[in-house]
Amino acid sequence: HHLGDYALAGLRIVEQAPQPVRRNQYANQRRYGEYWQALLERAHAAGALPNGVDLLALRLFLFDAMNGTVTWPASVRRSTSELADTLIRLIARA
């Protein structure tokens, strides 16, 4: 998140990168997704998330929310720790 425009550019241009670069990036994205999926599964098993919650949809919502903060106008941007705190509060109440 602290990389700002650099991170946003990376998200947007991956499709234009040469195939070996895309393949490597997709592998990284897959591992990142698996990490978050396991995290959410552990949270669910611990009772931190409601029964019946669609963990895949939750993960994708979270990714979109986290990635979207990079494009917020400067006047409403928050620090990474503030965003993380808000996100944790939201997930814990889900």
Number of C-alpha atoms within 10 A of each C-alpha: 15 9 8 12 12 11 13 16 10 12 11 9 10 15 12 9 12 9 11 9 13 15 13 11 16 13 12 12 12 12 12 11 16 13 12 18 17 12 13 19 16 13 15 16 12 9 11 15 18 14 9 7 11 9 16 14 10 15 17 14 12 15 13 11 13 15 15 12 17 19 11 10 8 8 6 7 13 13 10 13 9 11 16 13 11 12 14 12 11 10 15 13 9 11
